[in-house]
Amino acid sequence: QLTLAESGGGLVQAGDSLRLACEASGRTFNSYAMAWFRQSTGKEREFVGGLSRAGGRTWYADSVKGRFTISRDNPRNMVYLEMNNLKPADTAVYYCAGRLDYGGDYRGFTAPALYNPWGQGTQVTVSS
């Protein structure tokens, strides 16, 4: 089984950049599509971006398109979320999650229930 651990969160100002990392342990990492989600206080967990198991396909929430980039390094069992031009609305706990990748229409793979396992989350706070 895969276990995930996020890092890289912190307090930044609006307009700043931040890179989150997710380290996976387990020999089956390259069988998983990976995704980032976020959850802010009082709101449901929402999809941010996803990446196919080989990294060739990506899909993003409209709210982050053009600002966030998801990538992965399979030999190192790592997934990254590069966040640019951060806004106060991006403040949330960010989670990485995995889903065994059988292909299909990746654009539909945005529901949290489709993903297991999950990391413990890392807090990102953007001040105005």
C-alpha positions in Angstrom: 0.0 0.0 0.0 1.0 3.6 -0.6 1.5 6.1 2.2 1.7 9.8 1.5 3.3 12.8 3.4 3.0 16.4 2.4 5.4 19.2 3.2 6.1 22.8 2.1 3.2 24.7 3.4 3.5 28.0 5.2 2.5 31.7 5.5 3.0 33.8 2.4 1.7 37.1 1.0 -0.7 37.5 -1.9 1.2 37.3 -5.2 3.9 35.0 -3.7 4.8 31.5 -4.9 5.0 28.3 -2.9 5.9 24.7 -3.8 4.3 21.8 -2.0 5.8 18.3 -2.0 4.2 14.9 -1.4 6.5 12.0 -0.7 5.1 8.5 -1.3 6.3 5.3 0.2 5.6 2.0 -1.4 6.8 0.2 -4.5 3.6 0.8 -6.5 3.8 4.6 -6.8 3.9 4.6 -10.6 0.6 2.7 -10.7 -1.2 5.7 -9.1 -2.7 8.8 -10.6 -2.0 11.5 -8.1 -4.0 14.6 -7.2 -4.0 17.6 -4.9 -7.0 18.7 -2.9 -7.6 21.5 -0.5 -10.0 22.3 2.3 -10.6 25.6 3.9 -12.4 26.2 7.2 -16.1 25.4 6.9 -15.9 24.2 3.4 -15.9 20.9 1.7 -12.7 19.4 0.4 -12.2 20.5 -3.2 -10.1 19.2 -6.1 -7.1 21.3 -7.2 -5.2 19.4 -9.8 -4.5 15.8 -10.9 -1.7 14.0 -12.8 -1.7 10.6 -14.6 0.6 7.9 -13.4 3.2 8.6 -16.1 2.7 12.3 -15.8 1.6 12.8 -19.3 -1.9 14.0 -18.5 -2.9 16.8 -16.1 -6.2 18.4 -15.2 -7.0 21.3 -13.0 -9.8 23.2 -11.2 -10.7 26.3 -13.1 -9.8 28.4 -10.0 -6.1 27.5 -10.3 -5.6 27.0 -14.0 -2.7 29.1 -15.2 -1.4 29.6 -11.7 -0.8 26.1 -10.3 1.3 23.3 -11.9 1.3 19.7 -10.7 4.3 17.4 -11.5 5.8 14.1 -10.4 9.2 12.4 -10.2 8.4 8.7 -10.3 12.0 7.4 -9.5 11.9 9.6 -6.4 8.3 8.8 -5.4 7.5 12.5 -5.3 4.6 14.7 -6.4 4.8 18.5 -6.5 2.3 21.4 -6.6 3.9 24.6 -7.8 1.6 27.5 -6.8 2.2 31.0 -8.3 0.4 34.3 -7.8 -1.2 33.1 -4.6 -4.4 34.7 -3.4 -6.0 34.8 0.0 -8.7 32.5 -1.4 -6.1 29.8 -1.8 -5.7 29.6 2.0 -6.5 26.0 3.0 -5.0 22.7 4.1 -3.6 21.0 1.1 -3.7 17.3 0.7 -2.2 14.9 -1.8 -4.1 11.7 -2.7 -3.6 8.7 -5.0 -5.9 6.7 -7.2 -4.9 3.5 -9.0 -4.7 4.6 -12.6 -6.7 2.5 -15.0 -7.0 5.3 -17.6 -10.3 6.7 -18.7 -11.5 10.3 -18.8 -9.2 12.0 -16.3 -11.3 15.2 -16.3 -13.9 13.3 -14.4 -11.6 12.2 -11.6 -12.2 15.2 -9.3 -14.3 13.7 -6.5 -12.5 13.0 -3.2 -14.2 9.7 -2.8 -12.3 8.4 -5.9 -9.0 8.7 -4.1 -7.3 6.5 -1.5 -4.8 6.9 0.1 -4.4 10.5 1.5 -1.7 12.4 3.2 -2.1 14.2 6.5 -2.2 17.7 4.9 -0.1 20.8 5.0 -1.4 24.3 5.8 -1.1 27.2 3.3 -2.0 30.6 4.5 -2.0 33.6 2.1 -2.2 37.0 3.6 -3.5 40.0 1.7 
